[in-house]
Amino acid sequence: MFDWEMFIQSFKDMLNDEKAFIFVAENGDKIVGYLLGFIHTTFFANGNVAWLEEIMVEKNLGGRELVLRNLQHISPGSSIRIKKSKQQER
């Protein structure tokens, strides 16, 4: 069950977390999607990498493939792969 109070607190916490990033997609005055991610340091990459934790897009707007393709504009030259779930392959 969705808990608004918990959502508001989590949202505030993420806005204050310098390693979190949130991108919001709007259509007019309506929020139609978002990305939530975090930046962290790794050994192998010798620096920071970003991890996408959540992706949400309204179904009638093209889904996650559209969002992931458009991430190339945020991070040119990045390697973004779309992995379909077994349920999507059917």
Protein Blocks (a to p, Z undefined) as FASTA:
>chain_A
ZZfklmmmmmmmmmmmmkbccddddehjacfbdcdddddddfklopacdddfbdcddfkn
opjmlmmmmmmmmmghiacdddddfklmZZ
